[in-house]
Amino acid sequence: RVYSILNKEAIVTKEIDTLKGVGQISINGDFWSAKSKNQDVIIPENSKVRVLEIDGVRAIVEVIEE
């Protein structure tokens, strides 16, 4: 089930700041801790992201450019 979210779109529910170790996404009604693929990028709340990988209990994401 964990890998079913790979390559799926999610919404950031708490700002993702990988350097501070904070961030959360919502996908398929579930909440996941998240970090950005690019550690220098802060992803604001309500951004659309794509899940690239799973690292332990965290989803690694990147912003979907619109």
N, C-alpha and C positions, 0 to 999 in steps of 0.2 A: 504494500500500500504506500509506503514511503516514496518509492520511485515513481508512483503514478502521477506525481506533481511535476516531474521533470518536463521542461519546455512548455509549461503552462503559464498563463497570465495570472498575476495576483495584484492585489492592491495593498499599498503600504499603510498600515494602521498606526504605527509609531515610527517616527523618523529613524532612518537607518544611518548610523554613524559607526562604522566598523572599528575605528580607532578607539572609540569610547565603549565599544562592546554592547551597543544598544540597537534595537530595531525589531520590528515585527511586521509580518504580512498576513493577509487573509486570503485563503484559497479554498474553494469548494466548501466554504463554511467552517473551515478549520483555521486556527491561528498557529503560526510558526515563527520562531525566532529567526532573524535573517541578518545577513551581512552582505555588503556589496562586493562584487567581483573586484572592483577597483577600490582599494582601501582608502584612497584619498577623496572619494566622492561621497558626499552626504546626500541621501535620497529623502526628499521631503514626504511628509504624510500625504496620503491620497494619490501618490504617483502610481502609475502602472509599471509593473516590472515583470520580467520573465525569469523563471526558476531555471538556473543552469546546472547546479549540482546540489548534492546533499553532503554536508560535512558534520557528521555526528548527528546532533539534533537541530542543526541550523541549515536553512536554505541559503544558498549563495545565488544572488540575483544581479540582474542588470536592468537599467531603465529601458523601457520601450519608448523610442522616439516617435512622436506623433507628427 
